Amino acid sequence: MKQRIISAIVALIIVVPIIIFGGSAYYIGVGVLSAIGYYEMLRVREKEKKIDFSVKLLVLLSYMFIVMSACKKGSTFNIDYRLIILDLFVCYIPLIVFNKKEYDAEDALVLFAITLFLGMGFNYLIVIRKLDVLYLVYVMLATFMSDTFAHFFGTQIGRHKLCPTISPNKTIEGMIGGVTFGTFISSVFFLTFVNAAANMYLVIVISLTLSIIAEFGDLVFSAIKRKYGVKDYGNIMPGHGGVLDRLDSLFFALLAFAFLVSFF
């Protein structure tokens, strides 16, 4: 527990100023985290089968194009289709270069899914910050408060398992408590600091959706870890795991936020 607290404090000291000031430091920070996240997911995948280094390097480059395209002026939630096509070519063309034992259709599908999903997540991490830092804080509150209170209520009053085959420690009581407080805290923040004139009921519905999706996101990433038999994606934060262990819920909340705001 002491190790987790120290790691969290150090991370906050580094991350909070970068988020507040934004700019080049923020872009570089997200770029570094995205590269680490790509490595972590690929490392987990390679528990079953190693992929040729040249393929991984080319896919990493196309992946970074997707992530960092958010830095350009006027970027939106719409990912440039040309980058997706490039990523598709890079993932699939090696099928005609390597034999099936070295690289097959499943490898191509997995790499394409990894680069597109993580690429969009990190891309939106930049886009939302460019829109307004308060929007990013809002999404992060809906996510992290939900996680924090889910853990608290789960350990204190949790009795009924939520998804025992995926995450044995998660409980229905924990999820309800997490979603309730995640929704409440993020809604209060939005109505106080972002837009006091916003429709309160709409804000609550969006906050509730983000909190629920964040909980599901955590379970999805846990299911991937369980499939490959690993406890954590990495160990960059002692006591917390890797980048993806910390951002798993946030990825889904970012995607949900992008989806929801497209209707307004």
Helices and strands as residue ranges (DSSP letters): H 2-21, H 23-45, H 53-68, G 69-71, H 81-92, G 93-96, H 105-131, H 133-157, E 161-163, E 167-171, H 172-189, I 190-194, H 200-228, H 243-261
